[in-house]
Amino acid sequence: MVQPSVKEQIVLAAERLFAEHGLDGVSLRQISTAAGNGNNTAVQYHFGTKEHLVQEIFEYRLPELNERRGLLVARRRPDDLRSWVECHLLPVLEQGEQEGSHYLSFVAMLQQYGRRDVFERLSVELSRPTTDFVERIGTLLPHIPEPLRGHRIAQALAFGVHAASERERTRTRGGHVLPFAVHVGDLLDGLVGFLQAPVSPTTASVLGETGPSEPVLPFHP
């Protein structure tokens, strides 16, 4: 086996500690120790600040996730809502099945604490697959007016991450989880049903009273 580099060890240790304790609950010294580095300044030397280290976790994870998304789209040629949602979310769900993964719990933690700024600082290259996905499925939901359409998409993506992170944590603890294929199928069924649900007259009337507003941007890498 190829041993991870010092920087990779630090990234993986930070991902786990941030997922377990939040950004404010972990010091750079603790991350160095967890990475097995006797030099307490190693994190600062390689990454500078905690905020930069957070960005590096995405730099480490997203290229592979986005490549997998691209391969699924090329192979399956999705043409309906469910297949597009599957192509985008399946790589995320697969990540949670990898031994020692804490990435989904890390992302869920950022969402929980409202750290939208972290996602907004992602490079265009890393965020483009999600942007393209949102635009694509938006065209498949013409019966949902804005800003409800953007809000639903953002909520669906957030729920997908939280469901996957809960499974990831349960597996880490050795708890019981559904077979992966069943978990994926059931989650996709629920998300697609939520996305496609018609707007009720009650919601439409309330929306009409509030006036136009900006669509909600996805909170999801």
C-alpha positions in Angstrom: 0.0 0.0 0.0 1.2 3.5 -0.8 1.5 5.5 2.4 -0.4 8.9 2.4 1.8 12.0 2.3 2.1 14.3 5.3 -0.4 16.7 3.7 -2.9 13.9 2.9 -2.6 12.6 6.5 -3.4 16.1 7.8 -6.3 16.5 5.4 -7.9 13.2 6.5 -7.3 13.9 10.2 -8.9 17.4 9.8 -11.9 15.9 7.9 -12.5 13.5 10.8 -12.0 15.9 13.6 -14.1 18.7 12.0 -16.9 16.1 11.3 -16.9 15.1 15.0 -16.3 18.4 16.8 -17.0 21.2 14.3 -14.6 23.8 13.0 -14.4 25.8 16.3 -14.0 22.6 18.4 -10.6 21.6 16.9 -7.2 23.3 17.1 -4.4 23.0 14.5 -2.3 21.4 17.2 -5.0 18.7 17.7 -5.0 18.0 13.9 -1.2 17.7 13.8 -1.4 15.2 16.7 -4.2 13.2 15.1 -2.3 13.1 11.8 0.6 11.4 13.7 2.9 14.4 13.2 5.2 15.3 16.1 5.6 18.8 14.8 2.8 20.9 16.2 3.3 23.5 13.5 3.0 21.1 10.6 -0.6 22.1 9.7 0.3 25.8 9.7 3.4 25.1 7.6 1.5 23.2 4.9 -1.9 25.0 5.0 -1.4 28.3 6.8 -4.9 28.7 8.4 -7.8 26.5 9.4 -10.0 28.1 6.7 -7.4 27.1 4.1 -7.3 23.6 5.4 -11.1 23.4 5.1 -10.8 24.3 1.4 -8.1 21.7 0.9 -10.5 19.0 2.1 -12.8 19.9 -0.9 -9.7 20.1 -3.2 -8.9 16.6 -2.1 -12.4 15.0 -2.4 -14.3 16.8 -5.1 -12.1 16.0 -8.2 -12.8 12.3 -7.8 -16.5 12.8 -7.0 -16.9 15.1 -10.0 -15.1 12.7 -12.3 -17.4 9.9 -11.2 -20.4 12.1 -11.9 -19.1 12.8 -15.4 -18.6 9.1 -16.1 -22.1 8.2 -14.9 -23.7 10.9 -17.1 -21.6 9.7 -20.1 -22.5 6.1 -19.5 -26.2 6.4 -18.6 -27.2 9.4 -20.7 -29.9 10.5 -18.2 -33.0 11.9 -19.7 -35.4 12.1 -16.7 -35.4 13.6 -13.2 -34.6 10.4 -11.3 -31.7 9.5 -13.5 -30.2 13.0 -13.2 -30.5 13.0 -9.4 -28.9 9.5 -9.3 -26.0 10.5 -11.5 -25.3 13.5 -9.2 -25.9 11.9 -5.8 -24.7 8.4 -6.3 -20.9 9.3 -6.1 -21.7 11.1 -2.8 -23.5 8.1 -1.4 -20.7 5.8 -2.6 -18.1 8.0 -0.8 -19.9 7.3 2.5 -19.3 3.5 2.0 -15.6 3.9 1.9 -13.8 2.7 5.0 -12.7 5.6 7.2 -14.7 8.2 5.3 -15.9 11.2 7.3 -16.4 13.5 4.3 -20.2 13.4 4.4 -20.3 14.1 8.1 -17.9 17.0 7.5 -20.2 18.5 4.8 -23.3 18.0 6.9 -21.5 19.8 9.8 -20.8 22.8 7.5 -24.4 22.9 6.4 -25.6 22.6 10.0 -23.6 25.7 11.0 -24.6 27.7 8.0 -21.1 28.0 6.6 -22.2 28.9 3.1 -19.1 31.0 2.7 -17.0 27.8 2.5 -19.0 26.6 -0.5 -19.0 30.0 -2.1 -15.2 30.0 -2.1 -14.9 26.8 -4.2 -13.3 27.3 -7.6 -15.6 27.3 -10.6 -14.0 24.1 -11.8 -15.0 22.3 -8.5 -18.5 23.8 -8.2 -19.5 23.7 -11.9 -20.9 20.1 -11.8 -23.4 21.1 -9.1 -24.3 24.3 -10.9 -24.9 22.4 -14.2 -26.9 19.8 -12.3 -29.2 22.4 -10.7 -29.8 24.1 -14.1 -30.5 20.8 -15.7 -33.1 19.5 -13.3 -34.6 23.0 -13.0 -35.7 22.5 -16.7 -37.4 19.3 -15.6 -39.5 21.0 -13.0 -41.4 23.7 -15.0 -44.5 23.3 -12.9 -42.7 24.6 -9.8 -42.3 28.4 -9.8 -39.3 30.2 -8.4 -38.2 30.7 -5.8 -39.8 27.4 -4.7 -37.9 25.5 -7.4 -34.5 26.6 -6.3 -35.5 26.1 -2.7 -36.7 22.5 -3.3 -33.5 21.6 -5.2 -31.4 23.0 -2.4 -33.4 21.2 0.2 -33.2 17.9 -1.7 -29.5 18.1 -2.0 -29.1 19.0 1.7 -31.3 16.1 2.7 -29.3 13.7 0.5 -26.1 14.7 2.3 -27.6 14.4 5.7 -29.1 11.0 5.0 -25.8 9.8 3.7 -23.8 11.3 6.6 -26.1 9.6 9.1 -25.5 6.3 7.4 -21.7 7.0 7.3 -21.7 7.7 11.1 -23.8 4.6 11.8 -21.4 2.4 9.8 -18.5 3.9 11.6 -20.1 2.9 15.0 -20.8 -0.6 13.6 -24.6 0.0 13.6 -27.1 -1.6 11.4 -27.9 0.0 8.0 -30.0 -1.1 5.0 -28.2 -2.8 2.1 -26.6 -0.1 0.0 -28.8 -0.7 -3.1 -32.0 -0.5 -1.0 -30.7 2.7 0.7 -30.0 4.4 -2.6 -33.2 3.4 -4.2 -35.4 4.5 -1.3 -33.5 7.8 -0.9 -33.9 8.6 -4.7 -37.6 7.7 -4.6 -38.1 10.1 -1.7 -36.1 13.0 -3.2 -37.7 12.7 -6.6 -41.2 12.6 -5.1 -40.3 15.7 -3.1 -39.0 17.5 -6.1 -41.9 16.7 -8.3 -44.7 17.3 -5.8 -47.2 19.9 -7.1 -47.5 23.2 -5.3 -50.7 23.2 -3.3 -53.2 26.1 -3.7 -52.4 27.1 -0.1 -48.7 27.4 -0.8 -49.3 29.2 -4.1 -51.6 31.8 -2.5 -49.0 32.5 0.3 -46.3 32.8 -2.3 -48.4 35.3 -4.3 -48.7 37.4 -1.2 -45.0 37.5 -0.4 -43.9 38.7 -3.9 -40.9 37.7 -5.9 -37.6 36.8 -4.2 -34.2 35.4 -5.2 -34.0 31.6 -5.6 -32.2 29.7 -2.9 -28.7 28.6 -4.0 -27.7 25.0 -3.3 -25.6 24.4 -0.2 -23.9 21.4 -1.6 -20.6 20.6 -3.2 
